[in-house]
Amino acid sequence: MPNQLLPEKICITCKLSFKWRKKWRNNWNNVLYCSERCKRNKKLH
């Protein structure tokens, strides 16, 4: 799939957009963070 057509979300910690990744294909609806770092730092923001 071309990169422009991939779904996007906004990270709830850093507020940056991130695109769908193959590793999230079974879990995309539950993904909230763009990275493990944002997931660990969720309490700081």
NUMIFI-752056 format. One record per residue (C-alpha): x, y, z; residue in three letters. Coordinates in steps of 0.02 Angstrom, whole numbers, plus 50000, padded with zeros to 5 digits. Layout:
XYZALA ...
END
This chain:
500005000050000MET 500705017349958PRO 501245027350108ASN 499995041250070GLN 498535029150087LEU 499005022050256LEU 497845026650400PRO 498475039250528GLU 498175042750711LYS 498725056150833ILE 499765050550981CYS 498895055151143ILE 500545059151229THR 501565069251104CYS 500115074650989LYS 501095069850832LEU 500315059950692SER 500905042350656PHE 500455030150519LYS 499895012250521TRP 501274999250538ARG 501254981050493LYS 501584975750673LYS 499954984450723TRP 498874975950589ARG 497914965350716ASN 497804978950848ASN 497634995550755TRP 496005000350842ASN 496844999251012ASN 498465008350969VAL 498555025151060LEU 500415029351064TYR 501665031750925CYS 503085023451020SER 503565014151177GLU 504345030151241ARG 502675039251231CYS 501815024651312LYS 503045025051459ARG 502905044051476ASN 501015044951468LYS 500885051051647LYS 502015066051614LEU 500835074751493HIS 
END
